[in-house]
């Protein structure tokens, strides 16, 4: 075990210590990786020419952290707030160890995240997948996005999907969702099963369905969420799709399409993994398709009056 940092140590020493303690090591492997990359970016934030990580713990003040937060917002409000939350955990950890008396990040006003409502059209999804599948370097990114769209699941779960979750004979996917730990049982379409069959021929020698094409330490590993975002941006640019479309929107797109199609709420929840109907409300919005379906049902009622 590393030596407990003191207030005279730099912030990066505190982060190094946090990453070997139970609070961090008890997290899921992917969560640890996400925390690590988030903290690395935070520590590299420049405060008047000095990386945040090289400021001593005792000299770390709210002003410095406010400047850092403002810098993080340039990457987006959600990214800034995630970085804020992870660093707050580390500084709370320092308070518990009595390295500092108060958490200097407490009191900084965060920006309110606007509920994201962007969805892909079927045409946009087709354009993206046609382009991704046309080039080997983008093929696995295309498959990750394809599965997220078809199954209405999170990109993270598709990044880490293993062959053991797929039953080729029954054409089903059994998935334990990483966020809610709900288990969902999903049918696989004939079109996707063909793609997965080919994928197994090419990548069935290792455990992940769509791993990064570049082995790390002689092993194939999942893409990070930042790698998926970077590759997807390149694909979107190459086929002139709107920059506002993100990979994470595929789950929302799939659920919204089910809502628009009049799928029963309980059936949607069996796909999405939600336990509370209220959690599905953010995916419900006013659309022409939904209104047309609703009025067509009402028209049948009116004809009987």
N, C-alpha and C positions, 0 to 999 in steps of 0.2 A: 504494500500500500504506500502511495506517495505521502510525503510529509504535508501536513495541513498548511495551506498558505497563510501568510500574515497580511495585515493591511498594507505593509510595505511592498508586497509583491505586485507585479503587474497583473492586469485583468486576465490575460491569457493563461497565467498560472492557475487562477481560480477555475477557469473553464477546463483546463487539463485535469485538475483534481476532481471536478464535478463528473467528468466522463469516466472515472474509474470507481465512482461510488454507487451504492445500491440503487439510489433514486434513478440513476441513468441506466445502469446495466440491467435493471428489471424491465425496462421498456422493450417493446417489440423491436426486432432487429432493424426493420425499415424505419421505425420511428427514431431509433438511435441515429441512423444515417441521416435522416432529415434534420434532426436537431444539430448534428455535427456540421452539416453543410450550412445551415442557417447561422450557427454561431461563428463559423469561419468567416462568412461574409460580414457579420456584425463586427467582428474584431478587426477586420480590414478597413472599416469605415474611417475615413480621414477626418480628424478633428484639428483644424488649424495646422494641417501638415503632419500630424502625429496619428498613427493608427490607434483606434480605440483600445485595442488589445495591449498596447504599450503604455497606457496610462496606469499609474499605480492605483490600487484598490482604494486607498484612503483619499486620493485626490479626485476620484471619480465623482462628478457632481451632476445635478439635475440638468444644468445648462449643457454640459457635454452630451448627455443622453438625448436631450431635446434636439440638439443639432444633428445628432446621428439619426434620430427618428425622422426628421425632415428629409435627410438624405435617402432613407429607406423608402419614403413615400414616392420617390421618383420611379421606383420599380412597381408601384401600385399600392393602393391602400391595404389590400389584403396581405401582400407580402410584408409591408411595414408592420402591420399588427401582429402577424405571426412571429416576426423577428423580435418585436417588443415582448410578446408573451414568453418566448423561450428565454430571452435574456433576463426577464423578470424572475423566472424560476431559478436561474443560476444565482442571481443576487439575493433572492429569498434564502437560498441554500447558504449563502455567506452570512446572512443574519443569524440563521439557526446555529452556525458554527461559531458565532460571536466574533467573527472577523470584522464585521461592521455592525453598528447599532441600528441603522435604518437603511432601508432599500432606497437608493437615490432615484430610481426610475418611477417610484410611486408618486403620483401627483401630475405626471405628464398627461396632458389631454390628447387622446387619440382621435383620429378621424373616424367618422362613422362609415362603415362599409355599406354601400348601396347593394341591395339584393340584385344579384346578376340574373338577367332574364333572357340572355342571348341563346338562341337555338339555331341549329343547322337545318337547311332545307334538304330533302332527299337528293336533289340535284347537286348540291354542294358536297354532300357526303360521297356521292358517286365520282365526282370530279377528283376529290382528294384521294380516294382509294385507287382509282384508275392510275393516277400519277404515282402513288406510293408503291403499288404492286408492279409498276413498269420498270423499277430500278432496284437491284439487289440491295443497295445500301439503305433503302427506305422500306424494304419489304416488311421487316418485323415491326416497325413503327406503324405501318399500315394495318397489320394484323391486330395490334393492340387497340388501335382506334376502331377498327371494324368490330371487334368483340365488344368493346365498351358501348358502341352504338347499338348493335344487335341485341345484346343482353341488358341494356340500360343499367350498366354497372360503372363503378368508379375506375378511372384510368389506373390508379394505383393497384387495384386488385387484378387488373388485366396484365399489368407489368410483371407482377409476381406470380402469375398463374402457372401451376405445375401440371405436368402430364397426368399425374395421379387424379386430378379433378375431372378428367374427361373419360367418359365411357363411349368408345366408338361404336360398340355393338348396339347400345340403346340410344345413341345420339343424344346424350345428356351431359350437362355440366353440373357438378355439385360444388357449390362455392360457399366457403365460410367468409363472410364479409369482414374486412379488417376493422372497419369503424364501429359497427354495432355488434359484431360477432354473430349476426344472424346467419343461418344457413339457408340458402335458396337452391332450388332444383330447377334447372332451366333446359328446355329442349334446344337442340342445335339444328339449324336449318340445313337442308341438303347442300346449298351453296357454300355455307361456311364449313360444313363437315368435309367437303372436298378440299377446301383450302387447308384445313387442319391435317387432313391425311397427307397431303403433300408436305406440309410443315414437319410432320412427324418423321417423314423419310429423311428430311434434311437436318432436323435438330433433335430427333428422338434419342440420341445418344447421351443427352444430358437432361436435367430435370425441368428446365423452364420452357414454356411453350414458345415464347417470343423473346429470347434473351438479346442482350447487346451483342453485336457482331464481333466486337473486340474482346477477347478473353482477358481477364484480370487475374494475375497470379495463377495462370494455367487453368482457369476455370471460367465457364460462361456464367455471367451474372445478369440480373435484370437491369434494364435502363433505369437511370435515376429520373425523377420527374422533371428535372431541369434539362436532361438530355432529350426527353420526349418533346418538351416544349421547343427546344432549339431545332430539332429535326423537323417538327411539324411546321414551324415558321418557315423553314427553307422550302418545304413542300408547298405550302400555301403561296409563297412568293412565286414559285416556279409555275404554278397554274392560276395565278392572279385571283386567289380567293381573298375575301376581306380579312384584314389583320385582326379584327375584333373577334373572330372565331377562335375558340380555344379547345384543346383536347378535352378538358374537364366538362365542356358543354355537352358532350355526347350522352352522358347519363340524363341530364335535364331534357335533352332532345328526345330521347327514347321514351321517358316517362310522359312528357308533354304530348307526344304523338299518341300514346295510349289513352290519355285523358281526352284528347280531341276526338278519338275514335269511339268514345263512349264505353270504354272498357270499365267494368265494375271495379269500384275502389278496392275491394278485398282482393281481387285478382291482381291489380296493380301492386298492392302491398306484398303479394306473394313473390313478385319479381323484384321489387325495389328493396325488400327487406325491412321496410318501416314497420314499427310496432304500433304506432299511433297515427290515426287518420289525419290528425292536424299537421303531421310532418309532411304530408303530401301536398298541402295547400300551396307552398311556394312554387310548385310546378304547374299550378292551375292559373291560366290567364285567359283574357278575352281574345278569342281568335275567330276568324270567319268560319273555319271548319267546325269548331265547337258550337257556334251559334246556328250554323246550318243543320247540324245533327239534332240540336235541341228543338229547333222550330219544325223540323221534319216529323219528329215524334209528336209534337203538339198538334201538327196539322192532322195527324191521324185521329187525334182525340176530337178536334173540332168538326171533322166530317161526320162524327156520330151525334153531334148536337142538333 
